[in-house]
Amino acid sequence: MLLRRPGAIWRFLKDPNAAKGPKLFLLFAIGYVLMPLDLIPDMAPIITWLDDFGVAAMALSWVSKKAAQHEEQRVNLLTEQASEPSQV
């Protein structure tokens, strides 16, 4: 879903009225992946990458789901506005 609708995710991230939780979690995930501190110490390289991957996957999944919901609401609103007769 993420790669099919990158525009929806971008609009979700830019919209100030969209849910804040997924945006904050995405920022946390980016910071977590980039930070040298991990929940699992870096003694076993392959295993330690899994926690980074897990946090990033959870964040992208949640943001993707919320972006799809936001896009659906946006389309419904635009459809309703287009179907209303204009008052002139």
Gaussian input, Z-matrix of N, CA and C with variables (Angstrom, degrees):
# hf/3-21g

backbone

0 1
 N
 C     1     B1
 C     2     B2     1     A1
 N     3     B3     2     A2     1     D1
 C     4     B4     3     A3     2     D2
 C     5     B5     4     A4     3     D3
 N     6     B6     5     A5     4     D4
 C     7     B7     6     A6     5     D5
 C     8     B8     7     A7     6     D6
 N     9     B9     8     A8     7     D7
 C    10    B10     9     A9     8     D8
 C    11    B11    10    A10     9     D9
 N    12    B12    11    A11    10    D10
 C    13    B13    12    A12    11    D11
 C    14    B14    13    A13    12    D12
 N    15    B15    14    A14    13    D13
 C    16    B16    15    A15    14    D14
 C    17    B17    16    A16    15    D15
 N    18    B18    17    A17    16    D16
 C    19    B19    18    A18    17    D17
 C    20    B20    19    A19    18    D18
 N    21    B21    20    A20    19    D19
 C    22    B22    21    A21    20    D20
 C    23    B23    22    A22    21    D21
 N    24    B24    23    A23    22    D22
 C    25    B25    24    A24    23    D23
 C    26    B26    25    A25    24    D24
 N    27    B27    26    A26    25    D25
 C    28    B28    27    A27    26    D26
 C    29    B29    28    A28    27    D27
 N    30    B30    29    A29    28    D28
 C    31    B31    30    A30    29    D29
 C    32    B32    31    A31    30    D30
 N    33    B33    32    A32    31    D31
 C    34    B34    33    A33    32    D32
 C    35    B35    34    A34    33    D33
 N    36    B36    35    A35    34    D34
 C    37    B37    36    A36    35    D35
 C    38    B38    37    A37    36    D36
 N    39    B39    38    A38    37    D37
 C    40    B40    39    A39    38    D38
 C    41    B41    40    A40    39    D39
 N    42    B42    41    A41    40    D40
 C    43    B43    42    A42    41    D41
 C    44    B44    43    A43    42    D42
 N    45    B45    44    A44    43    D43
 C    46    B46    45    A45    44    D44
 C    47    B47    46    A46    45    D45
 N    48    B48    47    A47    46    D46
 C    49    B49    48    A48    47    D47
 C    50    B50    49    A49    48    D48
 N    51    B51    50    A50    49    D49
 C    52    B52    51    A51    50    D50
 C    53    B53    52    A52    51    D51
 N    54    B54    53    A53    52    D52
 C    55    B55    54    A54    53    D53
 C    56    B56    55    A55    54    D54
 N    57    B57    56    A56    55    D55
 C    58    B58    57    A57    56    D56
 C    59    B59    58    A58    57    D57
 N    60    B60    59    A59    58    D58
 C    61    B61    60    A60    59    D59
 C    62    B62    61    A61    60    D60
 N    63    B63    62    A62    61    D61
 C    64    B64    63    A63    62    D62
 C    65    B65    64    A64    63    D63
 N    66    B66    65    A65    64    D64
 C    67    B67    66    A66    65    D65
 C    68    B68    67    A67    66    D66
 N    69    B69    68    A68    67    D67
 C    70    B70    69    A69    68    D68
 C    71    B71    70    A70    69    D69
 N    72    B72    71    A71    70    D70
 C    73    B73    72    A72    71    D71
 C    74    B74    73    A73    72    D72
 N    75    B75    74    A74    73    D73
 C    76    B76    75    A75    74    D74
 C    77    B77    76    A76    75    D75
 N    78    B78    77    A77    76    D76
 C    79    B79    78    A78    77    D77
 C    80    B80    79    A79    78    D78
 N    81    B81    80    A80    79    D79
 C    82    B82    81    A81    80    D80
 C    83    B83    82    A82    81    D81
 N    84    B84    83    A83    82    D82
 C    85    B85    84    A84    83    D83
 C    86    B86    85    A85    84    D84
 N    87    B87    86    A86    85    D85
 C    88    B88    87    A87    86    D86
 C    89    B89    88    A88    87    D87
 N    90    B90    89    A89    88    D88
 C    91    B91    90    A90    89    D89
 C    92    B92    91    A91    90    D90
 N    93    B93    92    A92    91    D91
 C    94    B94    93    A93    92    D92
 C    95    B95    94    A94    93    D93
 N    96    B96    95    A95    94    D94
 C    97    B97    96    A96    95    D95
 C    98    B98    97    A97    96    D96
 N    99    B99    98    A98    97    D97
 C   100   B100    99    A99    98    D98
 C   101   B101   100   A100    99    D99
 N   102   B102   101   A101   100   D100
 C   103   B103   102   A102   101   D101
 C   104   B104   103   A103   102   D102
 N   105   B105   104   A104   103   D103
 C   106   B106   105   A105   104   D104
 C   107   B107   106   A106   105   D105
 N   108   B108   107   A107   106   D106
 C   109   B109   108   A108   107   D107
 C   110   B110   109   A109   108   D108
 N   111   B111   110   A110   109   D109
 C   112   B112   111   A111   110   D110
 C   113   B113   112   A112   111   D111
 N   114   B114   113   A113   112   D112
 C   115   B115   114   A114   113   D113
 C   116   B116   115   A115   114   D114
 N   117   B117   116   A116   115   D115
 C   118   B118   117   A117   116   D116
 C   119   B119   118   A118   117   D117
 N   120   B120   119   A119   118   D118
 C   121   B121   120   A120   119   D119
 C   122   B122   121   A121   120   D120
 N   123   B123   122   A122   121   D121
 C   124   B124   123   A123   122   D122
 C   125   B125   124   A124   123   D123
 N   126   B126   125   A125   124   D124
 C   127   B127   126   A126   125   D125
 C   128   B128   127   A127   126   D126
 N   129   B129   128   A128   127   D127
 C   130   B130   129   A129   128   D128
 C   131   B131   130   A130   129   D129
 N   132   B132   131   A131   130   D130
 C   133   B133   132   A132   131   D131
 C   134   B134   133   A133   132   D132
 N   135   B135   134   A134   133   D133
 C   136   B136   135   A135   134   D134
 C   137   B137   136   A136   135   D135
 N   138   B138   137   A137   136   D136
 C   139   B139   138   A138   137   D137
 C   140   B140   139   A139   138   D138
 N   141   B141   140   A140   139   D139
 C   142   B142   141   A141   140   D140
 C   143   B143   142   A142   141   D141
 N   144   B144   143   A143   142   D142
 C   145   B145   144   A144   143   D143
 C   146   B146   145   A145   144   D144
 N   147   B147   146   A146   145   D145
 C   148   B148   147   A147   146   D146
 C   149   B149   148   A148   147   D147
 N   150   B150   149   A149   148   D148
 C   151   B151   150   A150   149   D149
 C   152   B152   151   A151   150   D150
 N   153   B153   152   A152   151   D151
 C   154   B154   153   A153   152   D152
 C   155   B155   154   A154   153   D153
 N   156   B156   155   A155   154   D154
 C   157   B157   156   A156   155   D155
 C   158   B158   157   A157   156   D156
 N   159   B159   158   A158   157   D157
 C   160   B160   159   A159   158   D158
 C   161   B161   160   A160   159   D159
 N   162   B162   161   A161   160   D160
 C   163   B163   162   A162   161   D161
 C   164   B164   163   A163   162   D162
 N   165   B165   164   A164   163   D163
 C   166   B166   165   A165   164   D164
 C   167   B167   166   A166   165   D165
 N   168   B168   167   A167   166   D166
 C   169   B169   168   A168   167   D167
 C   170   B170   169   A169   168   D168
 N   171   B171   170   A170   169   D169
 C   172   B172   171   A171   170   D170
 C   173   B173   172   A172   171   D171
 N   174   B174   173   A173   172   D172
 C   175   B175   174   A174   173   D173
 C   176   B176   175   A175   174   D174
 N   177   B177   176   A176   175   D175
 C   178   B178   177   A177   176   D176
 C   179   B179   178   A178   177   D177
 N   180   B180   179   A179   178   D178
 C   181   B181   180   A180   179   D179
 C   182   B182   181   A181   180   D180
 N   183   B183   182   A182   181   D181
 C   184   B184   183   A183   182   D182
 C   185   B185   184   A184   183   D183
 N   186   B186   185   A185   184   D184
 C   187   B187   186   A186   185   D185
 C   188   B188   187   A187   186   D186
 N   189   B189   188   A188   187   D187
 C   190   B190   189   A189   188   D188
 C   191   B191   190   A190   189   D189
 N   192   B192   191   A191   190   D190
 C   193   B193   192   A192   191   D191
 C   194   B194   193   A193   192   D192
 N   195   B195   194   A194   193   D193
 C   196   B196   195   A195   194   D194
 C   197   B197   196   A196   195   D195
 N   198   B198   197   A197   196   D196
 C   199   B199   198   A198   197   D197
 C   200   B200   199   A199   198   D198
 N   201   B201   200   A200   199   D199
 C   202   B202   201   A201   200   D200
 C   203   B203   202   A202   201   D201
 N   204   B204   203   A203   202   D202
 C   205   B205   204   A204   203   D203
 C   206   B206   205   A205   204   D204
 N   207   B207   206   A206   205   D205
 C   208   B208   207   A207   206   D206
 C   209   B209   208   A208   207   D207
 N   210   B210   209   A209   208   D208
 C   211   B211   210   A210   209   D209
 C   212   B212   211   A211   210   D210
 N   213   B213   212   A212   211   D211
 C   214   B214   213   A213   212   D212
 C   215   B215   214   A214   213   D213
 N   216   B216   215   A215   214   D214
 C   217   B217   216   A216   215   D215
 C   218   B218   217   A217   216   D216
 N   219   B219   218   A218   217   D217
 C   220   B220   219   A219   218   D218
 C   221   B221   220   A220   219   D219
 N   222   B222   221   A221   220   D220
 C   223   B223   222   A222   221   D221
 C   224   B224   223   A223   222   D222
 N   225   B225   224   A224   223   D223
 C   226   B226   225   A225   224   D224
 C   227   B227   226   A226   225   D225
 N   228   B228   227   A227   226   D226
 C   229   B229   228   A228   227   D227
 C   230   B230   229   A229   228   D228
 N   231   B231   230   A230   229   D229
 C   232   B232   231   A231   230   D230
 C   233   B233   232   A232   231   D231
 N   234   B234   233   A233   232   D232
 C   235   B235   234   A234   233   D233
 C   236   B236   235   A235   234   D234
 N   237   B237   236   A236   235   D235
 C   238   B238   237   A237   236   D236
 C   239   B239   238   A238   237   D237
 N   240   B240   239   A239   238   D238
 C   241   B241   240   A240   239   D239
 C   242   B242   241   A241   240   D240
 N   243   B243   242   A242   241   D241
 C   244   B244   243   A243   242   D242
 C   245   B245   244   A244   243   D243
 N   246   B246   245   A245   244   D244
 C   247   B247   246   A246   245   D245
 C   248   B248   247   A247   246   D246
 N   249   B249   248   A248   247   D247
 C   250   B250   249   A249   248   D248
 C   251   B251   250   A250   249   D249
 N   252   B252   251   A251   250   D250
 C   253   B253   252   A252   251   D251
 C   254   B254   253   A253   252   D252
 N   255   B255   254   A254   253   D253
 C   256   B256   255   A255   254   D254
 C   257   B257   256   A256   255   D255
 N   258   B258   257   A257   256   D256
 C   259   B259   258   A258   257   D257
 C   260   B260   259   A259   258   D258
 N   261   B261   260   A260   259   D259
 C   262   B262   261   A261   260   D260
 C   263   B263   262   A262   261   D261

   B1=1.4404
   B2=1.5290
   B3=1.3056
   B4=1.4574
   B5=1.5232
   B6=1.3144
   B7=1.4583
   B8=1.5238
   B9=1.3277
   B10=1.4532
   B11=1.5235
   B12=1.3441
   B13=1.4577
   B14=1.5229
   B15=1.3243
   B16=1.4670
   B17=1.5262
   B18=1.3134
   B19=1.4615
   B20=1.5172
   B21=1.3285
   B22=1.4638
   B23=1.5224
   B24=1.3044
   B25=1.4670
   B26=1.5174
   B27=1.3096
   B28=1.4614
   B29=1.5311
   B30=1.3432
   B31=1.4659
   B32=1.5227
   B33=1.3353
   B34=1.4639
   B35=1.5276
   B36=1.3116
   B37=1.4629
   B38=1.5262
   B39=1.3167
   B40=1.4606
   B41=1.5268
   B42=1.3224
   B43=1.4645
   B44=1.5283
   B45=1.3419
   B46=1.4682
   B47=1.5222
   B48=1.3335
   B49=1.4634
   B50=1.5232
   B51=1.3092
   B52=1.4641
   B53=1.5306
   B54=1.3157
   B55=1.4703
   B56=1.5270
   B57=1.3140
   B58=1.4688
   B59=1.5261
   B60=1.3371
   B61=1.4649
   B62=1.5284
   B63=1.3356
   B64=1.4631
   B65=1.5195
   B66=1.3292
   B67=1.4654
   B68=1.5313
   B69=1.3318
   B70=1.4619
   B71=1.5227
   B72=1.3310
   B73=1.4594
   B74=1.5279
   B75=1.3234
   B76=1.4650
   B77=1.5266
   B78=1.3296
   B79=1.4698
   B80=1.5261
   B81=1.3357
   B82=1.4599
   B83=1.5289
   B84=1.3360
   B85=1.4675
   B86=1.5232
   B87=1.3241
   B88=1.4635
   B89=1.5229
   B90=1.3332
   B91=1.4627
   B92=1.5082
   B93=1.3260
   B94=1.4615
   B95=1.5244
   B96=1.3196
   B97=1.4719
   B98=1.5336
   B99=1.3258
   B100=1.4615
   B101=1.5300
   B102=1.3249
   B103=1.4682
   B104=1.5279
   B105=1.3143
   B106=1.4670
   B107=1.5335
   B108=1.3227
   B109=1.4610
   B110=1.5147
   B111=1.3251
   B112=1.4611
   B113=1.5131
   B114=1.3193
   B115=1.4608
   B116=1.5248
   B117=1.3140
   B118=1.4644
   B119=1.5242
   B120=1.3458
   B121=1.4725
   B122=1.5246
   B123=1.3098
   B124=1.4701
   B125=1.5301
   B126=1.3129
   B127=1.4642
   B128=1.5271
   B129=1.3111
   B130=1.4632
   B131=1.5268
   B132=1.3237
   B133=1.4660
   B134=1.5291
   B135=1.2972
   B136=1.4667
   B137=1.5286
   B138=1.3049
   B139=1.4672
   B140=1.5230
   B141=1.3053
   B142=1.4675
   B143=1.5228
   B144=1.3020
   B145=1.4603
   B146=1.5236
   B147=1.3231
   B148=1.4589
   B149=1.5271
   B150=1.3355
   B151=1.4650
   B152=1.5265
   B153=1.3338
   B154=1.4624
   B155=1.5295
   B156=1.3114
   B157=1.4622
   B158=1.5283
   B159=1.3332
   B160=1.4604
   B161=1.5202
   B162=1.3203
   B163=1.4668
   B164=1.5288
   B165=1.3078
   B166=1.4663
   B167=1.5332
   B168=1.3245
   B169=1.4666
   B170=1.5249
   B171=1.3281
   B172=1.4734
   B173=1.5229
   B174=1.3260
   B175=1.4620
   B176=1.5296
   B177=1.3153
   B178=1.4677
   B179=1.5251
   B180=1.3225
   B181=1.4575
   B182=1.5204
   B183=1.3343
   B184=1.4657
   B185=1.5307
   B186=1.3159
   B187=1.4628
   B188=1.5258
   B189=1.3161
   B190=1.4561
   B191=1.5279
   B192=1.3201
   B193=1.4662
   B194=1.5257
   B195=1.3178
   B196=1.4619
   B197=1.5315
   B198=1.3193
   B199=1.4621
   B200=1.5244
   B201=1.3307
   B202=1.4674
   B203=1.5301
   B204=1.3333
   B205=1.4672
   B206=1.5293
   B207=1.3202
   B208=1.4679
   B209=1.5197
   B210=1.3139
   B211=1.4683
   B212=1.5240
   B213=1.3183
   B214=1.4625
   B215=1.5317
   B216=1.3236
   B217=1.4653
   B218=1.5260
   B219=1.3205
   B220=1.4597
   B221=1.5264
   B222=1.3236
   B223=1.4673
   B224=1.5209
   B225=1.3370
   B226=1.4652
   B227=1.5199
   B228=1.3094
   B229=1.4614
   B230=1.5261
   B231=1.3290
   B232=1.4695
   B233=1.5251
   B234=1.3305
   B235=1.4654
   B236=1.5193
   B237=1.3298
   B238=1.4674
   B239=1.5202
   B240=1.3162
   B241=1.4643
   B242=1.5282
   B243=1.3106
   B244=1.4637
   B245=1.5221
   B246=1.3365
   B247=1.4645
   B248=1.5392
   B249=1.3216
   B250=1.4567
   B251=1.5298
   B252=1.3315
   B253=1.4692
   B254=1.5260
   B255=1.2898
   B256=1.4637
   B257=1.5369
   B258=1.2978
   B259=1.4577
   B260=1.5286
   B261=1.2928
   B262=1.4545
   B263=1.5036
   A1=110.51
   A2=117.39
   A3=121.75
   A4=111.68
   A5=116.89
   A6=119.65
   A7=112.81
   A8=117.18
   A9=119.53
   A10=112.78
   A11=116.51
   A12=119.70
   A13=111.91
   A14=118.00
   A15=118.41
   A16=112.56
   A17=117.30
   A18=120.41
   A19=111.80
   A20=117.18
   A21=121.18
   A22=110.26
   A23=116.93
   A24=120.35
   A25=109.72
   A26=117.39
   A27=120.99
   A28=110.54
   A29=116.86
   A30=119.98
   A31=110.85
   A32=116.85
   A33=121.47
   A34=110.39
   A35=116.80
   A36=120.54
   A37=112.01
   A38=117.56
   A39=121.27
   A40=113.36
   A41=117.66
   A42=121.19
   A43=110.81
   A44=118.00
   A45=119.88
   A46=112.97
   A47=118.05
   A48=121.45
   A49=113.00
   A50=118.06
   A51=121.80
   A52=109.60
   A53=115.61
   A54=121.79
   A55=110.97
   A56=115.93
   A57=121.39
   A58=112.85
   A59=117.13
   A60=121.08
   A61=113.87
   A62=118.35
   A63=118.89
   A64=113.25
   A65=116.95
   A66=120.12
   A67=110.31
   A68=116.26
   A69=120.19
   A70=111.49
   A71=116.14
   A72=119.23
   A73=110.93
   A74=116.67
   A75=119.82
   A76=110.37
   A77=117.30
   A78=120.31
   A79=110.92
   A80=116.44
   A81=120.60
   A82=110.57
   A83=116.14
   A84=120.42
   A85=111.28
   A86=116.94
   A87=120.03
   A88=109.59
   A89=116.00
   A90=119.68
   A91=112.39
   A92=117.09
   A93=121.33
   A94=111.30
   A95=115.92
   A96=119.76
   A97=110.15
   A98=117.05
   A99=120.20
   A100=113.60
   A101=117.73
   A102=121.22
   A103=110.81
   A104=117.13
   A105=119.52
   A106=112.72
   A107=118.69
   A108=121.12
   A109=110.05
   A110=116.55
   A111=122.29
   A112=109.85
   A113=116.40
   A114=120.33
   A115=109.94
   A116=115.48
   A117=121.67
   A118=106.75
   A119=118.96
   A120=120.52
   A121=112.02
   A122=115.46
   A123=121.64
   A124=113.90
   A125=118.31
   A126=120.20
   A127=111.85
   A128=116.42
   A129=121.09
   A130=107.42
   A131=117.54
   A132=121.05
   A133=115.38
   A134=118.95
   A135=119.94
   A136=110.61
   A137=116.69
   A138=120.47
   A139=110.79
   A140=117.71
   A141=119.72
   A142=112.13
   A143=117.48
   A144=119.61
   A145=110.71
   A146=116.65
   A147=119.95
   A148=111.91
   A149=118.11
   A150=118.04
   A151=110.32
   A152=117.76
   A153=120.16
   A154=110.43
   A155=115.42
   A156=120.56
   A157=110.47
   A158=117.02
   A159=121.11
   A160=112.25
   A161=117.08
   A162=120.77
   A163=109.89
   A164=117.38
   A165=120.81
   A166=110.92
   A167=117.11
   A168=120.84
   A169=111.13
   A170=117.06
   A171=119.93
   A172=110.77
   A173=116.46
   A174=120.38
   A175=110.92
   A176=116.80
   A177=119.65
   A178=111.65
   A179=116.13
   A180=119.93
   A181=110.94
   A182=116.56
   A183=120.62
   A184=110.98
   A185=116.69
   A186=120.21
   A187=109.96
   A188=117.07
   A189=120.71
   A190=110.98
   A191=116.41
   A192=120.78
   A193=110.81
   A194=117.04
   A195=120.76
   A196=111.11
   A197=117.38
   A198=120.65
   A199=110.57
   A200=117.28
   A201=120.55
   A202=110.27
   A203=116.71
   A204=120.15
   A205=110.81
   A206=115.76
   A207=120.73
   A208=110.33
   A209=117.54
   A210=121.76
   A211=110.49
   A212=117.00
   A213=120.77
   A214=110.32
   A215=116.81
   A216=120.30
   A217=110.91
   A218=116.11
   A219=121.00
   A220=110.71
   A221=117.08
   A222=121.48
   A223=110.17
   A224=117.24
   A225=120.11
   A226=111.09
   A227=117.25
   A228=121.26
   A229=110.97
   A230=116.35
   A231=119.95
   A232=111.18
   A233=116.37
   A234=120.77
   A235=110.45
   A236=116.29
   A237=119.87
   A238=110.88
   A239=116.61
   A240=120.19
   A241=111.16
   A242=117.03
   A243=120.56
   A244=111.85
   A245=116.57
   A246=119.19
   A247=112.50
   A248=117.95
   A249=120.65
   A250=109.45
   A251=115.14
   A252=116.98
   A253=109.96
   A254=115.08
   A255=118.85
   A256=108.66
   A257=114.31
   A258=120.06
   A259=109.13
   A260=115.23
   A261=120.52
   A262=109.89
   D1=-35.22
   D2=-177.29
   D3=-61.24
   D4=-45.92
   D5=-175.89
   D6=-80.54
   D7=-17.19
   D8=-179.66
   D9=-76.27
   D10=-30.37
   D11=-174.93
   D12=-135.21
   D13=62.06
   D14=-179.90
   D15=-64.44
   D16=-27.77
   D17=177.79
   D18=-64.21
   D19=-37.08
   D20=178.58
   D21=-65.41
   D22=-39.50
   D23=179.11
   D24=-67.47
   D25=-41.50
   D26=179.14
   D27=-62.62
   D28=-44.81
   D29=178.48
   D30=-63.04
   D31=-38.64
   D32=178.22
   D33=-62.47
   D34=-45.80
   D35=-178.52
   D36=-66.53
   D37=-33.02
   D38=-178.67
   D39=-81.85
   D40=-22.97
   D41=-174.86
   D42=-74.73
   D43=118.43
   D44=-179.83
   D45=-69.46
   D46=-17.42
   D47=179.79
   D48=-89.41
   D49=-7.74
   D50=-179.40
   D51=-73.42
   D52=160.64
   D53=-178.33
   D54=-54.93
   D55=136.26
   D56=-177.54
   D57=-84.08
   D58=-30.43
   D59=-176.17
   D60=-55.62
   D61=-53.02
   D62=179.47
   D63=-61.65
   D64=-35.49
   D65=178.96
   D66=-65.36
   D67=-43.88
   D68=179.43
   D69=-65.53
   D70=-40.13
   D71=179.44
   D72=-65.94
   D73=-36.22
   D74=176.81
   D75=-63.96
   D76=-42.81
   D77=176.33
   D78=-61.91
   D79=-42.63
   D80=176.92
   D81=-59.57
   D82=-45.19
   D83=-178.37
   D84=-62.74
   D85=-42.28
   D86=178.41
   D87=-62.39
   D88=-45.54
   D89=177.94
   D90=-62.30
   D91=-40.79
   D92=-179.38
   D93=-63.62
   D94=-42.99
   D95=-179.40
   D96=-66.48
   D97=-36.82
   D98=-177.58
   D99=-82.00
   D100=-24.05
   D101=-178.00
   D102=-72.93
   D103=146.91
   D104=178.72
   D105=-75.93
   D106=-15.50
   D107=179.46
   D108=-85.26
   D109=133.97
   D110=-179.30
   D111=-130.06
   D112=159.72
   D113=172.26
   D114=-66.23
   D115=-35.66
   D116=177.40
   D117=-105.99
   D118=120.19
   D119=-178.58
   D120=-58.44
   D121=157.72
   D122=-175.04
   D123=-82.16
   D124=33.69
   D125=177.75
   D126=-79.12
   D127=-30.50
   D128=179.04
   D129=-119.43
   D130=97.42
   D131=-170.22
   D132=-53.45
   D133=-46.32
   D134=-175.94
   D135=-65.47
   D136=-43.93
   D137=-178.39
   D138=-66.05
   D139=-38.39
   D140=-178.08
   D141=-69.60
   D142=-25.67
   D143=176.98
   D144=-71.51
   D145=-24.38
   D146=-178.19
   D147=-65.07
   D148=-38.11
   D149=178.98
   D150=-68.12
   D151=-37.71
   D152=175.58
   D153=-62.26
   D154=-45.70
   D155=179.59
   D156=-62.20
   D157=-42.22
   D158=-179.48
   D159=-62.56
   D160=-45.21
   D161=179.30
   D162=-65.05
   D163=-43.88
   D164=179.79
   D165=-64.34
   D166=-42.16
   D167=179.93
   D168=-64.80
   D169=-41.94
   D170=178.07
   D171=-62.56
   D172=-44.18
   D173=-178.87
   D174=-64.10
   D175=-46.88
   D176=-179.06
   D177=-65.41
   D178=-37.13
   D179=178.72
   D180=-64.65
   D181=-46.14
   D182=-178.67
   D183=-66.37
   D184=-44.84
   D185=179.76
   D186=-63.85
   D187=-40.35
   D188=179.42
   D189=-62.90
   D190=-43.26
   D191=179.20
   D192=-64.44
   D193=-46.22
   D194=-179.60
   D195=-67.40
   D196=-35.32
   D197=177.74
   D198=-65.71
   D199=-38.90
   D200=177.97
   D201=-64.52
   D202=-42.15
   D203=177.24
   D204=-63.75
   D205=-42.74
   D206=179.21
   D207=-63.04
   D208=-41.87
   D209=179.61
   D210=-64.81
   D211=-40.22
   D212=178.78
   D213=-63.35
   D214=-42.82
   D215=177.57
   D216=-63.73
   D217=-40.05
   D218=-179.87
   D219=-64.23
   D220=-44.00
   D221=179.32
   D222=-65.32
   D223=-42.03
   D224=178.53
   D225=-62.06
   D226=-41.22
   D227=178.84
   D228=-64.24
   D229=-43.70
   D230=178.77
   D231=-64.78
   D232=-37.56
   D233=178.99
   D234=-66.52
   D235=-42.11
   D236=178.20
   D237=-63.50
   D238=-42.39
   D239=-179.60
   D240=-65.82
   D241=-36.40
   D242=-179.65
   D243=-72.45
   D244=-29.91
   D245=-177.16
   D246=-85.20
   D247=-15.87
   D248=177.60
   D249=-72.79
   D250=135.53
   D251=177.81
   D252=-68.88
   D253=136.69
   D254=-178.78
   D255=-74.74
   D256=138.89
   D257=179.92
   D258=-98.12
   D259=107.75
   D260=-178.10
   D261=-109.61

